[in-house]
Amino acid sequence: MALSPLDDLDDHDVVEVLPRHLAGPGIHELVDVWPFPFDQGWTLHHSGDGPAIVISPGMRLLAGHIPSEDHVRGGEWLIAAHKDPFRPATWTATLDASTPVELVRDLYAEVLALCEADRRGERNLLRPDDVRPQDVYLPLLTAGWQHTIKTDGVQYFRSPDGYGVLQHAYVHKNVAAPRWSAWGGPPDHPLWKATFSSAVPASLVAAFASSLASPVPLARAVWNIPADTRLHLTLPAALTDAAAPQGAPAQSRASAPSSPTLPSAHARVSAPGTGPAPTVRPAPSAGRPR
């Protein structure tokens, strides 16, 4: 019987795992995911334990974390660009809350860079950019992902283990359908999914794909790693307490990692079915969200 590399570890041990698409969402404070400068005109709106929304100066971009117990993967991360904030978005990107949070963070960092370039007049947030589709999937091919192209106008890039996929509609017949989609996990019930609408600047998809294919492992508590795909994980370097050299500081335990927090509000981001959520640390009462 095949054994998972995690079988001999305690649930609260912390390990570095690859591939990224199977690592689980992780637990992070929301401020670690959102890079937006709230002291420069970006505004934050939140409602108790519910949605958290960030709006850019000029209201051209909206970012959100929408937790939902009714959503099969715990809710969604949202990005939407608007010419008119009271009309439908020009483009959107949506990621399940169960998406590895490092991928989400890298995407939001590129979103902020695009917004800042838009403010300086160097780029247009609402228009396609000059990033080619090849620039999006080159990191995947370099990492050994396989390419399959269909005659129906769709091509696929699959990870070596078959559990990560990037889909590109290179002939886009339906403008209402996503041009780019990605998911990770078993094909019949993926752990997470991300979609990018037809007008999303390709630079954003490229940032997401580059993070997805990155060989840099992700730190996870064992209990927070999805059970369905543990046999497909590798541990490039163990960070467990038991493996620490004698006399070295013990690795911080993950028995009570902090959930994403905002002033007077919090939102939980954890892998479905991976165990109980930790106690939420109280947020500071004022200032930049921590």
N, C-alpha and C positions, 0 to 999 in steps of 0.2 A: 504493500500500500504506500502510495507516494506521501511524503511528509512535507509539510510547509516549513520554510526556514524559520518560522515564528513559533513552532510548536514547543520549543524548550524555553521560551521566554515568558516572563511574567506579564500580565495584561498591562501593567503600568510602566514597563520598560519602554524606553524611547530608542528607536532605531532609524537609520537612514535607508530608504527604500527606492528602488527603481523597478519598473518604468513608472514615470510620473502619472500616466493615465489610469493606473490601478492603485494609487497611493491612498485614495480616500480624500475627503475635503480638508481635513485638518481643523484645528481650532485656533482662531486668531482674533484679536481685537479688530473691530471694523476700521479703525484708524490706520491699521497696518495694511489694509487692503485699498482704502481710498487715499490717494495722494493729494487730494484737492486742497488748495490753500484757502482756508476759511477766513483768513485775515485779509484776503484780496478780493472780496466781493462774492465769493461762493457762499451759498446759503444752504443750511441744513434744516430739514423738516422731518419730524418723527412723531410717532404716536404710541406712547407706552411701549409695549413689547411688540408692536406691529411694524409696519413698513418704515423704512428710513429712506429719505429722498434728498438728493443733493442737486442744486440747480446752479448753473454757471452764470456769471455776469452776462446780462443781455438775454438770458433765458434761452439760448440756442442749444444747450445740452442739458439733459436730465440723466442722472444716474440713480439707481435705486437698489435696495435689498428688500425683497418682499417675502418674508417668512410665511409659511402656510402649512398647517397641519394636514390640510386636505390635499396638498400637492404630493404626488408620489415620491418626489425627491426633496421634500422639505421647503420648497419655495423657489425663488429665482433671483438672480442678479440681472439688472436691466440697464441698458444704455440706449438713449434715444436722442436724435438730433432733430431740431425743429427750425424751420424758417419763421414760422409763426407758432408760438407756444399754445395757441388755442385751436390749432388745426392738427390733423394727423402728422406723425413724424415723417421726416424725409427718409430716414433710415433707422433701423434698430438692430441691436444685438441682445440676445437673451441667453443666459447660462443658468442651468440648474444650480440650486444652492449646494448640491453635492459635488460640484466641480472642484477639483483640487484648487485650493484657495491661492496658491502661488501662480497658477495660470490666470486666475481672475485678476490678481494684483498686477501682473505684467501687462495685461490688457488695459486696465485702467490707467497705468502709467503712460502707455502710448496714447490713450484718449486725452489725457491732460496735455501731453506734448502737442497733439494736434490742435487742441483748443487754444493753447498759447500761441502757436504759429498762426492760427486763424485770427486771433486778436491783433497780432502784429501785421496782418495783411500778407503774410508769406504763403499761406495755404487757405483753402476754403473748406470749412468743416462740412459743408453741405454738398460738395461735389466729389466725384471720384478723383483719386490721386494718380500719380504716374507710376505707382508700384505695380509691377507686372505679376500675373498669376504665378509665373515661375519663381518669383521671389518669395511667394508664400510657401510653396511646397518644397523648395530646395533644402531647407533644414531637415525635413522628413526623409527625403531621399538620401541625404548624407548620413542620416542615422540608421539607414538600412530598411526604411519602410518600402513596401512594394507598391507599384503603380499598376492599376487596372483601368483601362479606358473603355467606355461603352459607346456604341453607335447612337444611343438615344440622347447624347449630349451631356452625359454625366461621367466623371472620372473619380476614382477612389484611390486613396493612399492608406495602406494598412500596415500597422506595426508588425515587427517580426513575430510577436506572439499571437497576432490576429485579434487582439482585444482593444486596439485603438484604431480609429478610423477618422480620416478627413475626407469629406465629400465635396466636390466642386461641380456645380452645374455650369460647364463651360459654354453650352448653348442654352441661354436662359429664355425659355418659352413662356414661363408664367412669372410675371413680375411680383406676384403676391407670395411666391414660394421663396425660401431662402436660397441665396446663391452659394453660400458655404455652410456646411454643417460638420460638426465633429462630435464624437462620443467615445466613451471608454467603458470597458466591461464586457460581459457575455453578450453576444449579439441579440439574444432573445429578451434580455432584461438588462440593458446597460446601466451602469452606476450613475452616469451623468451624460448630459447632452448640451451642446452649444449651437446656436444658429445665428447667422448673419444675413441680413436682408440684402436685396439686390443692389442697393446704392451705398452700402457700407464701404468706406475707403479701404482699399486692399492693405494698406499699411497696418491697420488694426488686426486684420486676420493674420498678417505676417508675424506680428508680435505674438499673437496667441499661438500660432503654429511653432514658432521658434522656442517658446517656453515649453510647449508640449513635447518637443523632440529633444529638449536639453538633457545632457548626460549628468547634470548636477542632481544628486539624490535629494529627496524630501524627508525631513524629520517627522516621524509620526510615533505616537504612543500605540502600542500593540492593540489595545482595545479599540482604537479609532480606525483601524485598517479593515476594510470590508472583507468578510469571511469568504465570499464567493471566489475571489481571485488570489488568495494568499499563496497558492501553489505556483503562481506565475511571477512572484516577486523575487528579487535578489536584494541582498543586503551588502552593499559595497563597503560599509563600515558600521559596525555595531556601536551604539552609544549607550548601551545598557549600564546600569549601575554595577552589575556583576562583572562587566568587562573592564571597568575602570582600574588603572594600575593602583597598587597599594600606595596610599598616601596622597593620591590625586583627589581633587574635589569630586564628589559624587555628582553624576549627571542629574539635573533636576527631574523629579518624578512628574508624571503626567496625570496623577490621580485627580488633580483639580486644576486643569489648565483654564485660563480665562477665555470666556466666550467673547465674540465681537461685542464691543460696548460703545455706547454713545452717551452724551450727557442725559441723565434721567431716563435712559432707554438702553435695551440690549437686544441682540438678535443672535440666536444660536445657529452655528454652522457645524454640523457633524454628520458623519456617515450614517445613512439609514441602517438600522439593525446592528450597530456596532457597540451598543451598550448605553447605559444611562448617561445623561448629560451632566457635566460637572456643575458645581455651584458657581453662580455668576458673581464676579467681583463687582462691588459697587463702583459706579462711574463717578468721576469728579463732578463737583457741582457747577463749575464754571470753567470758562477758557476753552481752548482747543480740545476737541474730543480726544480722550486717551483710552 
